[in-house]
């Protein structure tokens, strides 16, 4: 009898065919995620799960999935998955560590430019039907000759530095106590906040990074700073950002990730801060950091390979064990 494989979002037909060759597949046709009870009903007799960004796996979910052997995540960040609970339940957890790096770094730089150069308000002016040619409006700032701080120098942070290196920045500051980058000037977070014209957040969400940028630190920011968040929503306080935008102390805020998406946090907000949505100085994208068609296909194939390796009794190439 084939193993039951549960897939929480629709996947490419080629990947689906690959998985159907080794198991009985139950797939969500999406794009809306299953409710928790529906997911739990599918997992009750499943051996394998392919999970995506909206999924949340905790100890209670695992208790109700006694046959589950592996969770193959088609994503990089693992903050929505209880690693210790998976380890205790004997469930092999795997992620896709590197395929999302380049497109996410590209988006970070794109968001920085869009926010600092007032691309969204400019687009609205042209679409309004009232545009009659150049006027002395919407003056912003550029990456050239600016001080840019990259907070987090993991794979994505270093890829952002790769791209910034061609813009002629006055200086690139690097904030990461665990690793460095020879192309950056290493500084503490507080110094970066005080000096930078741009702050780009590329840190994962952990117990140490939640609200890494809070109201106190934001109050020390250089006037007019442009902040870009492509890490995780909860590494910054959206409420504090909204307040600073309203007061005019922050020049612009661009984000591809939001506090409401950090599913494993019981006290997460259930919606994006209204102040961010209302501000004319925000650029907000719907978590599209890896939304490049060929990249998404490669991610699905990699996750499927991890899943099949686990079902075959092997250690998946991208297996991740509990961390502290």
One Martini backbone bead per residue (centre of mass of N, CA, C, O) as a GRO file, in nm:
protein
  324
    1UNK     BB    1   0.096   0.037   0.023
    2UNK     BB    2   0.070   0.356  -0.014
    3UNK     BB    3   0.161   0.650   0.079
    4UNK     BB    4   0.045   0.930   0.239
    5UNK     BB    5   0.017   1.252   0.074
    6UNK     BB    6   0.031   1.587   0.182
    7UNK     BB    7  -0.082   1.894   0.014
    8UNK     BB    8  -0.137   2.248   0.084
    9UNK     BB    9  -0.068   2.309  -0.223
   10UNK     BB   10  -0.038   2.373  -0.534
   11UNK     BB   11   0.134   2.196  -0.792
   12UNK     BB   12   0.320   2.096  -1.024
   13UNK     BB   13   0.263   1.842  -1.239
   14UNK     BB   14   0.552   1.718  -1.226
   15UNK     BB   15   0.556   1.689  -0.916
   16UNK     BB   16   0.300   1.528  -0.881
   17UNK     BB   17   0.389   1.284  -1.047
   18UNK     BB   18   0.627   1.208  -0.869
   19UNK     BB   19   0.453   1.152  -0.609
   20UNK     BB   20   0.244   0.947  -0.735
   21UNK     BB   21   0.470   0.719  -0.768
   22UNK     BB   22   0.489   0.689  -0.421
   23UNK     BB   23   0.184   0.797  -0.368
   24UNK     BB   24  -0.101   0.912  -0.200
   25UNK     BB   25  -0.257   1.206  -0.308
   26UNK     BB   26  -0.334   1.508  -0.121
   27UNK     BB   27  -0.462   1.817  -0.262
   28UNK     BB   28  -0.468   2.146  -0.257
   29UNK     BB   29  -0.613   2.377  -0.486
   30UNK     BB   30  -0.652   2.647  -0.393
   31UNK     BB   31  -0.493   2.916  -0.240
   32UNK     BB   32  -0.634   2.850   0.007
   33UNK     BB   33  -0.612   2.737   0.302
   34UNK     BB   34  -0.668   2.518   0.514
   35UNK     BB   35  -0.813   2.434   0.773
   36UNK     BB   36  -0.729   2.288   1.059
   37UNK     BB   37  -0.938   2.051   1.049
   38UNK     BB   38  -0.874   1.960   0.760
   39UNK     BB   39  -0.579   1.903   0.791
   40UNK     BB   40  -0.611   1.699   1.025
   41UNK     BB   41  -0.776   1.490   0.865
   42UNK     BB   42  -0.546   1.429   0.658
   43UNK     BB   43  -0.317   1.356   0.885
   44UNK     BB   44  -0.424   1.105   1.044
   45UNK     BB   45  -0.300   0.896   0.784
   46UNK     BB   46  -0.024   1.026   0.733
   47UNK     BB   47   0.329   1.020   0.624
   48UNK     BB   48   0.318   1.296   0.449
   49UNK     BB   49   0.434   1.648   0.415
   50UNK     BB   50   0.366   1.938   0.219
   51UNK     BB   51   0.477   2.260   0.295
   52UNK     BB   52   0.385   2.603   0.359
   53UNK     BB   53   0.375   2.919   0.470
   54UNK     BB   54   0.071   2.895   0.613
   55UNK     BB   55   0.186   2.686   0.797
   56UNK     BB   56   0.120   2.506   1.117
   57UNK     BB   57   0.341   2.331   1.345
   58UNK     BB   58   0.262   2.140   1.631
   59UNK     BB   59   0.217   1.927   1.885
   60UNK     BB   60  -0.088   1.880   1.838
   61UNK     BB   61  -0.074   1.805   1.542
   62UNK     BB   62   0.113   1.556   1.588
   63UNK     BB   63  -0.074   1.390   1.779
   64UNK     BB   64  -0.291   1.369   1.522
   65UNK     BB   65  -0.022   1.230   1.353
   66UNK     BB   66   0.097   0.917   1.401
   67UNK     BB   67   0.220   0.850   1.090
   68UNK     BB   68   0.415   1.070   1.070
   69UNK     BB   69   0.749   1.116   0.915
   70UNK     BB   70   0.726   1.384   0.722
   71UNK     BB   71   0.839   1.728   0.649
   72UNK     BB   72   0.816   1.915   0.348
   73UNK     BB   73   0.944   2.231   0.282
   74UNK     BB   74   0.857   2.506   0.053
   75UNK     BB   75   1.095   2.655   0.227
   76UNK     BB   76   1.309   2.832   0.458
   77UNK     BB   77   1.154   2.919   0.694
   78UNK     BB   78   1.097   2.781   1.051
   79UNK     BB   79   0.899   2.949   1.259
   80UNK     BB   80   0.616   2.767   1.201
   81UNK     BB   81   0.793   2.533   1.339
   82UNK     BB   82   0.818   2.277   1.574
   83UNK     BB   83   1.112   2.130   1.619
   84UNK     BB   84   1.094   1.979   1.889
   85UNK     BB   85   0.830   1.828   1.828
   86UNK     BB   86   0.936   1.675   1.583
   87UNK     BB   87   1.166   1.531   1.726
   88UNK     BB   88   0.987   1.386   1.940
   89UNK     BB   89   0.802   1.246   1.703
   90UNK     BB   90   0.998   1.160   1.458
   91UNK     BB   91   1.000   1.401   1.254
   92UNK     BB   92   1.109   1.484   0.945
   93UNK     BB   93   1.268   1.790   0.869
   94UNK     BB   94   1.245   2.005   0.574
   95UNK     BB   95   1.426   2.234   0.362
   96UNK     BB   96   1.493   2.521   0.149
   97UNK     BB   97   1.793   2.700   0.167
   98UNK     BB   98   1.874   2.854  -0.144
   99UNK     BB   99   1.657   2.926  -0.380
  100UNK     BB  100   1.551   3.213  -0.241
  101UNK     BB  101   1.782   3.421  -0.236
  102UNK     BB  102   1.793   3.589  -0.502
  103UNK     BB  103   1.494   3.691  -0.528
  104UNK     BB  104   1.489   3.830  -0.248
  105UNK     BB  105   1.719   4.031  -0.300
  106UNK     BB  106   1.590   4.173  -0.537
  107UNK     BB  107   1.341   4.275  -0.388
  108UNK     BB  108   1.480   4.450  -0.178
  109UNK     BB  109   1.591   4.656  -0.381
  110UNK     BB  110   1.323   4.726  -0.514
  111UNK     BB  111   1.187   4.837  -0.258
  112UNK     BB  112   1.389   5.059  -0.198
  113UNK     BB  113   1.341   5.217  -0.459
  114UNK     BB  114   1.032   5.249  -0.448
  115UNK     BB  115   1.027   5.406  -0.177
  116UNK     BB  116   1.244   5.638  -0.231
  117UNK     BB  117   1.103   5.713  -0.538
  118UNK     BB  118   0.787   5.712  -0.541
  119UNK     BB  119   0.636   5.497  -0.724
  120UNK     BB  120   0.341   5.480  -0.628
  121UNK     BB  121   0.254   5.780  -0.651
  122UNK     BB  122   0.340   5.807  -0.947
  123UNK     BB  123   0.147   5.600  -1.065
  124UNK     BB  124  -0.113   5.748  -0.975
  125UNK     BB  125  -0.073   6.005  -1.138
  126UNK     BB  126  -0.070   5.879  -1.420
  127UNK     BB  127  -0.358   5.725  -1.381
  128UNK     BB  128  -0.551   5.983  -1.326
  129UNK     BB  129  -0.540   6.182  -1.600
  130UNK     BB  130  -0.355   6.457  -1.506
  131UNK     BB  131  -0.107   6.413  -1.664
  132UNK     BB  132   0.136   6.673  -1.823
  133UNK     BB  133   0.411   6.620  -1.698
  134UNK     BB  134   0.667   6.750  -1.570
  135UNK     BB  135   0.737   6.799  -1.218
  136UNK     BB  136   0.842   6.931  -0.897
  137UNK     BB  137   0.822   6.614  -0.773
  138UNK     BB  138   0.902   6.344  -0.581
  139UNK     BB  139   1.145   6.373  -0.407
  140UNK     BB  140   1.418   6.171  -0.322
  141UNK     BB  141   1.621   5.882  -0.290
  142UNK     BB  142   1.933   5.712  -0.323
  143UNK     BB  143   2.178   5.475  -0.315
  144UNK     BB  144   2.356   5.670  -0.410
  145UNK     BB  145   2.551   5.802  -0.153
  146UNK     BB  146   2.453   5.601   0.061
  147UNK     BB  147   2.364   5.459   0.370
  148UNK     BB  148   2.371   5.102   0.414
  149UNK     BB  149   2.190   4.861   0.607
  150UNK     BB  150   2.254   4.517   0.686
  151UNK     BB  151   2.036   4.297   0.862
  152UNK     BB  152   2.185   4.031   0.809
  153UNK     BB  153   2.447   3.777   0.695
  154UNK     BB  154   2.329   3.579   0.531
  155UNK     BB  155   2.246   3.475   0.232
  156UNK     BB  156   2.059   3.717   0.175
  157UNK     BB  157   2.238   3.946   0.279
  158UNK     BB  158   2.475   3.890   0.083
  159UNK     BB  159   2.303   3.925  -0.176
  160UNK     BB  160   2.245   4.221  -0.122
  161UNK     BB  161   2.536   4.316  -0.127
  162UNK     BB  162   2.593   4.240  -0.414
  163UNK     BB  163   2.391   4.455  -0.531
  164UNK     BB  164   2.491   4.715  -0.384
  165UNK     BB  165   2.784   4.724  -0.508
  166UNK     BB  166   2.660   4.871  -0.788
  167UNK     BB  167   2.548   5.171  -0.658
  168UNK     BB  168   2.742   5.362  -0.493
  169UNK     BB  169   2.772   5.355  -0.203
  170UNK     BB  170   2.911   5.507   0.061
  171UNK     BB  171   2.799   5.270   0.263
  172UNK     BB  172   2.817   4.937   0.408
  173UNK     BB  173   2.644   4.798   0.661
  174UNK     BB  174   2.699   4.540   0.915
  175UNK     BB  175   2.457   4.325   1.095
  176UNK     BB  176   2.631   4.059   1.274
  177UNK     BB  177   2.742   3.858   1.534
  178UNK     BB  178   2.809   3.579   1.358
  179UNK     BB  179   2.877   3.749   1.088
  180UNK     BB  180   3.043   3.853   0.789
  181UNK     BB  181   3.152   4.116   0.546
  182UNK     BB  182   3.408   4.260   0.365
  183UNK     BB  183   3.204   4.486   0.227
  184UNK     BB  184   3.155   4.568   0.522
  185UNK     BB  185   3.070   4.757   0.809
  186UNK     BB  186   3.096   4.673   1.127
  187UNK     BB  187   2.804   4.699   1.342
  188UNK     BB  188   2.585   4.800   1.550
  189UNK     BB  189   2.257   4.848   1.554
  190UNK     BB  190   2.244   5.136   1.673
  191UNK     BB  191   2.438   5.261   1.465
  192UNK     BB  192   2.281   5.195   1.212
  193UNK     BB  193   2.027   5.355   1.287
  194UNK     BB  194   2.175   5.637   1.305
  195UNK     BB  195   2.328   5.629   1.002
  196UNK     BB  196   2.115   5.528   0.810
  197UNK     BB  197   1.922   5.558   0.509
  198UNK     BB  198   1.917   5.240   0.510
  199UNK     BB  199   1.711   4.957   0.618
  200UNK     BB  200   1.783   4.604   0.594
  201UNK     BB  201   1.588   4.320   0.661
  202UNK     BB  202   1.760   3.974   0.706
  203UNK     BB  203   1.611   3.818   0.943
  204UNK     BB  204   1.521   3.587   1.143
  205UNK     BB  205   1.288   3.427   1.351
  206UNK     BB  206   1.337   3.468   1.697
  207UNK     BB  207   1.366   3.518   2.031
  208UNK     BB  208   1.593   3.750   1.960
  209UNK     BB  209   1.433   3.908   1.698
  210UNK     BB  210   1.196   4.006   1.825
  211UNK     BB  211   1.177   4.330   1.800
  212UNK     BB  212   1.454   4.450   1.717
  213UNK     BB  213   1.267   4.681   1.608
  214UNK     BB  214   1.165   4.928   1.807
  215UNK     BB  215   1.059   5.218   1.933
  216UNK     BB  216   1.332   5.305   2.049
  217UNK     BB  217   1.508   5.266   1.795
  218UNK     BB  218   1.333   5.430   1.596
  219UNK     BB  219   1.384   5.699   1.760
  220UNK     BB  220   1.706   5.691   1.648
  221UNK     BB  221   1.663   5.747   1.369
  222UNK     BB  222   1.722   5.870   1.081
  223UNK     BB  223   1.594   6.105   0.915
  224UNK     BB  224   1.421   5.948   0.646
  225UNK     BB  225   1.432   5.661   0.662
  226UNK     BB  226   1.463   5.351   0.491
  227UNK     BB  227   1.259   5.057   0.526
  228UNK     BB  228   1.334   4.703   0.487
  229UNK     BB  229   1.128   4.391   0.482
  230UNK     BB  230   1.244   4.031   0.418
  231UNK     BB  231   1.220   3.847   0.660
  232UNK     BB  232   1.020   3.917   0.925
  233UNK     BB  233   0.767   4.077   1.064
  234UNK     BB  234   0.856   4.045   1.391
  235UNK     BB  235   1.136   4.218   1.377
  236UNK     BB  236   0.912   4.439   1.378
  237UNK     BB  237   0.718   4.716   1.468
  238UNK     BB  238   0.440   4.816   1.310
  239UNK     BB  239   0.327   5.027   1.506
  240UNK     BB  240   0.587   5.196   1.520
  241UNK     BB  241   0.608   5.258   1.222
  242UNK     BB  242   0.335   5.400   1.188
  243UNK     BB  243   0.398   5.629   1.385
  244UNK     BB  244   0.651   5.739   1.238
  245UNK     BB  245   0.511   5.804   0.974
  246UNK     BB  246   0.305   6.007   1.092
  247UNK     BB  247   0.547   6.193   1.211
  248UNK     BB  248   0.804   6.182   0.987
  249UNK     BB  249   1.072   6.010   1.074
  250UNK     BB  250   0.997   5.826   0.841
  251UNK     BB  251   1.016   5.798   0.504
  252UNK     BB  252   0.995   5.468   0.464
  253UNK     BB  253   0.806   5.154   0.399
  254UNK     BB  254   0.906   4.815   0.319
  255UNK     BB  255   0.721   4.501   0.248
  256UNK     BB  256   0.690   4.116   0.245
  257UNK     BB  257   0.632   4.106   0.559
  258UNK     BB  258   0.428   3.992   0.851
  259UNK     BB  259   0.306   3.945   1.161
  260UNK     BB  260   0.047   3.770   1.080
  261UNK     BB  261   0.243   3.524   0.958
  262UNK     BB  262   0.337   3.432   1.255
  263UNK     BB  263   0.173   3.157   1.350
  264UNK     BB  264   0.328   3.055   1.623
  265UNK     BB  265   0.228   3.319   1.748
  266UNK     BB  266  -0.021   3.379   1.977
  267UNK     BB  267   0.019   3.724   1.970
  268UNK     BB  268  -0.045   3.784   1.697
  269UNK     BB  269  -0.157   3.964   1.464
  270UNK     BB  270  -0.447   3.952   1.233
  271UNK     BB  271  -0.325   4.220   1.103
  272UNK     BB  272  -0.236   4.482   0.942
  273UNK     BB  273  -0.148   4.777   1.007
  274UNK     BB  274  -0.337   5.048   0.931
  275UNK     BB  275  -0.107   5.258   0.898
  276UNK     BB  276   0.033   5.114   0.660
  277UNK     BB  277  -0.209   5.110   0.461
  278UNK     BB  278  -0.255   5.436   0.466
  279UNK     BB  279   0.013   5.502   0.372
  280UNK     BB  280   0.210   5.678   0.120
  281UNK     BB  281   0.501   5.543   0.253
  282UNK     BB  282   0.430   5.256   0.127
  283UNK     BB  283   0.551   4.917   0.037
  284UNK     BB  284   0.336   4.632  -0.038
  285UNK     BB  285   0.394   4.285  -0.043
  286UNK     BB  286   0.275   3.930  -0.090
  287UNK     BB  287   0.511   3.735  -0.041
  288UNK     BB  288   0.733   3.747  -0.326
  289UNK     BB  289   1.038   3.665  -0.302
  290UNK     BB  290   0.995   3.366  -0.471
  291UNK     BB  291   0.809   3.475  -0.730
  292UNK     BB  292   0.954   3.267  -0.943
  293UNK     BB  293   0.875   3.028  -1.145
  294UNK     BB  294   1.146   2.862  -1.158
  295UNK     BB  295   1.189   2.866  -0.853
  296UNK     BB  296   0.931   2.729  -0.755
  297UNK     BB  297   0.983   2.465  -0.906
  298UNK     BB  298   1.251   2.397  -0.766
  299UNK     BB  299   1.135   2.387  -0.480
  300UNK     BB  300   0.933   2.157  -0.525
  301UNK     BB  301   1.139   1.946  -0.611
  302UNK     BB  302   1.310   1.955  -0.353
  303UNK     BB  303   1.085   1.879  -0.156
  304UNK     BB  304   1.012   1.611  -0.293
  305UNK     BB  305   1.288   1.479  -0.252
  306UNK     BB  306   1.286   1.488   0.054
  307UNK     BB  307   1.032   1.319   0.092
  308UNK     BB  308   1.125   1.060  -0.059
  309UNK     BB  309   1.372   1.002   0.112
  310UNK     BB  310   1.219   0.955   0.376
  311UNK     BB  311   1.031   0.722   0.275
  312UNK     BB  312   1.306   0.549   0.201
  313UNK     BB  313   1.494   0.587   0.473
  314UNK     BB  314   1.628   0.856   0.439
  315UNK     BB  315   1.823   1.137   0.457
  316UNK     BB  316   1.761   1.432   0.383
  317UNK     BB  317   1.942   1.683   0.238
  318UNK     BB  318   1.742   1.908   0.421
  319UNK     BB  319   1.767   1.836   0.703
  320UNK     BB  320   1.612   1.940   1.019
  321UNK     BB  321   1.687   2.000   1.343
  322UNK     BB  322   1.673   2.080   1.643
  323UNK     BB  323   1.684   2.404   1.792
  324UNK     BB  324   1.809   2.682   2.022
   0.00000   0.00000   0.00000
